[in-house]
Amino acid sequence: MKIVQICNGDIPPKKYGGTQRVVAWLTKGLLELGHEVTLLIDGKTSITHDNLKIIKLPKAVKKIIKKSGEAEIYKYLPDNYDIVHFHFNPITEPEFPYVVTFHWLGKSRDKFDEKILDNTIFVSKKHAINNNRFTYIHHGVDLSEFKFKEEKSDRFLFLSKVSYPPKNVKLAIKLAKDMKFKLDIAGGWRFSISRYLKFHGMVGGTKKYNLLTNSKAMIFPTLCEEPFGLVTIEALASGTPVISSENGAMPEIIKNGLNGFRCSDYKDYKSAIKKISKIDPNECRKTVEEKFNYLIMAQNYVEQYKSVLKNNKLKKIIGG
């Protein structure tokens, strides 16, 4: 199959860019499954393969669309392809076979308020349901990129956008101060003289992977209807359990007592901190191996591509 993926930014990104990181893993998976992939992007890529073609856009995807509309992007499509995979939300239905992966959270923090095209795939069951749809594919990571380690430090980790209130860094900080444990905070800066807190700013590469690998647990107390939460499976891939809220996709990823704990209130979070040493890092890694790896993700997308090409619509996969 000949697949075109359209995305902004570098594939993969050097630091931040969850969508771009997913596109990189999906591309790798599709290539390993024997498909031909064209990346139509406005950034750079470090991926190389005999069956990979790169088409570089002259300007940023968003700038082209804002100035001239989506049709201007389509002028750069290759002459021969089977299906186009969008990683942004087109305004109008394309006149060629396509799918859209909807990576984002709606403006109302649970659902999207603008038009969603017919062949749109969401990234979790809850994400799809919140938008009255029936098709989703979970993200998958390449486990070879994550160093697994059973022996952990005594430090906990918050890794998310510090400046975005729904990510709820305040709760992680309160827990650290109340329970007197050391907390690494990555994803931005905030002034603090507390001996329990260490801010790392924006992290990527080796520093990010080391934090994921060595932490006793990740605290992910999101307040919003998280579409997926890529950083949670990155932590699990490193053998690091996750303490999360019940919001969004968290029940689809975090299984109480197996790879972490989900919490409904502050009391639950305190209890989870106390019990976290009981979680086996091997079970965390196993979760990703069995459910959230990039080849499974790629295979699931191929099934949807085939459905669109054969039936002109997606397969419904809500359930289970």
N, C-alpha and C positions, 0 to 999 in steps of 0.2 A: 504494500500500500504506500502511496505517496502522500505525505502529510505536511501541510504548511502550518507552522505556529507563528502567530503574530503577537509580539510582546514589546513593551518598552523596557529600557534599561539594559544593563550588562547581564549576560547569561553564562555562568552564575554571577551574582553580585560579589564584590570584594568584601563588603560588610553587610549592610542592611538591604533587605528586599526579599520578603518571604515568597512573593509570587514568582520572582525571577529564579529563586532557588528551586522551587517546585518545577518550573519549566525546564530547568537544567536536568533535574532528575528524571522527569518525564521523557525528555529528549534522549537521554542515555538509555532508558528502558526501551523506548521504541526502536532505537538503533540495534540494541542487543536482541530484540525480537525479530530482527530482519527487515524492518521497514525503512523507507527512505524519508528523510526529514529535511525540510527547508525551514530555517529560522529567518523570519522577516522581522528584523529588529532595528532599533535606533541606537543601540549600544554595541558593545564588543562581546565576544565569547571566547572562552578558552577551550571549548569542546572541539575535538577533531575526530573525524571518522570518514571513511571512504563514501558512506551513504549520506553524509551531512552536507548540505549546501547553505551558505549564508548569503542573504540579500540584505544589504545595509541601506536603510532609509536615509534620505538626505537631511531630515530634520526629526525632531522628537515626534513620536506618534501623536501625542496630545496636541502639539502645535499644528501638525498637518490637518488633523480633524477639525480643530477650531477654526482654521483659516479657510480650508477648502472642502471639508466634509470627508466622510469615509471613502467615497469613490476614488479619491486621490490616492489612498493607501492601496486600493485594489489594482491600480495601474502597475504596481511593483510585484504582483503575484507572478510566479513562474508560468511558463506556457503549459506545463503538464503537471496536474496534481489531481488527487482524488477528493480530498477534503481539507477545509481550512479550520484551524482551531484558534479561536480568539481568546486572548487573556485580558480583554477589556470588554465593556458592554457596548456593542454596536447599537446605534439608534434605530436603524431600520433592518428588516429581514434581508439578508443577502440573497442574491439570485443564483447561488451555487451551494453545494453541500457544505455544511458548516456545523460546528458546535462552539459553544461559549462555556468557559469555566468561570463561574461567578465567585471570585475570591474574597469579596468584601462584605463589610457590615453595612446594613442600611442606615439611612440618615436618622431613623427613629431608634437606632441601636438594637433593633431586632429584625426588621424587614426592610426591603428596598422599596422606595417610593416612586421609582420611575419605571418605564416599560422594560419588561424582561422578555427576551425573544424566546421563541418556541423551543429551540434546541439548546437550552441552557442547563448546565450541569452544576450542581451545588457541591460544597466540599464536606458536608456532613448531613446526616439525616435531619437533625434539628434545623439546620440552615435551610434545607429544602422545605420542610414543613412550615417554617415561619414565613415562607414566601409562596405558600400554596402550590408547591411543586412536588414532583415524585421521583426525581432522579438525583443521585449524589454519588460522588467517588471520593473516598478518603485520600488524603495526601500520603505519600510514601517517601522514605529517605533511603539513601545509600549507606548501609551500615558500615561499609569500609571506611567512610569518612570520620567515623566516631570511635574514639578510643574507649574500650570497655574496661572498667576497673571495679573490682569488688570492694576493695578497701577504700573507704571514704574519709575525708577530713571531718572536723567537728563544725564546719561552717555550712550555713544554708545559703541559698541563692534566690534572688529575685532578678529575672531577666526579661524585661519588657520595657515599653516606652514610659519612662518615669513621669514625663510631663502630661501624660494622658490620664486624667482622673479615673476613668473606668477600669484601668489596669490595676488600680487599688494598691499602689506602693505603700500608702499610709497604713494599711492593715499589716503588711509584712513588717514595717518598721515598729509598729505598736507591739507586735508579737515578740520581736527581738528584744525590745526594751523591757517588756513585762516579764519575759521568761529568761532573759539574760543569756541569749545565745548570739553568736557572731553571724552577721548577715552581710554577704556580698551583694551589692546592688549595681546591676549593669543595665544600660539603656538610657543614660542621661545623668545629669549632676543635680545635687541638692546640697545646700549647706548643712552640715551637722558636725557637732563635736562629740557625739556619742561614741564611746569606746566599743560599742557593739556593731557599729555600722561602718562599712567601707564602700565608698562609691567608686566605680570604675569607668564611668562615662559610657560612651558608645564603644562597643567591643565587636571584634570580628576575628576571623582566622584562628590562630593558635591560642590566643588569650580566651576567646569564647569557648573553644573546645576544652581547654584546661578547666575553666570554671564549671562547665557542664559535667566533666568527668570526675572532678574531685569533691564536688559538693555533696553534703549529706542528704540533701533533698532540695528540690525546687519548690518555691512557694509561688503559686499562680492563682491569686484570689480574684480573678476577673469579675467585674460587676455587670458586664454586658453579655449579650447573647453571642458569644464567641463563635464565628463561623467554623473555625477549626482549632487554631492554637498550635501552629507548627512547632514552636519551641518546646511544647510538652513532649512530643515524640522524639525531638532531638535529645532531650534529657533522658528519656527512657532508653534510647539507643546507647547512651553512655552508661547505662546501669544505674541511673539516678532516679529515685522515686519522685513523684509529683504530689504536692498537696494543693488541691484546687477548690474552687467553688462548685456549685451544681449547675452553673449557667452554661448555655449554649451547647457546644459539642462535648463538654467535659465528661458526661456519663458514657459517651461512646468510646472514650479513650482511657479514662482513669477508672479502674476497678478497685473498689474498697478492699483493703487488706492484701491485694495482689501486687499492684504496681504503684500504690499510693493510697491517698484518701481524698474523698470529696466532702466538703464541709458546707453546712447551712448557716452556721452562726459562729460567733467568736469562740464559744465554748468548744465547738467541734474542732476549730483550728488548733486550739491549745492541746486538745486530746491527741490530734494527729501528730503534732510535734513530738509529744511524749512517746508515741507508739512507732515512729517512723523507722527506728532501728530494726524492727521486726520484718521489714520488707526486704525480700531477697533481690539483689541487683540482677541476678540471672533471670528472674521472672520479668523484670522491667525490659531487659533486652529481648526476651522471648516474645513479648507483646509486639514489638516492632518487627521482628523476624516473621511472625505469623500473620500480621494484619496490616502493618504500616510500612512495608518496604516498597521501593520504587518499581520493582518488576510487577508486583501485584497491581499497583496503580496503573502502570502502562497497559497491562493486560485488560484491565477494566475499561480503560479509554478505547482500546482497540474494539472491544465489544460494542461500545456506543457508536464508534465510527461506522462499523459494519451495519448496525441497525439503521443509521441515517441513510447510508448509501443504498440499502435494500428496501427500507420501508418509509424513508423520508421523515423519520421521527425517532426519538430516543426510546430506549427500553425503560419502563418503570421498574425501579428497584427498591421502593419503599417497602419496609417489612424486615423482619429479622434483626 
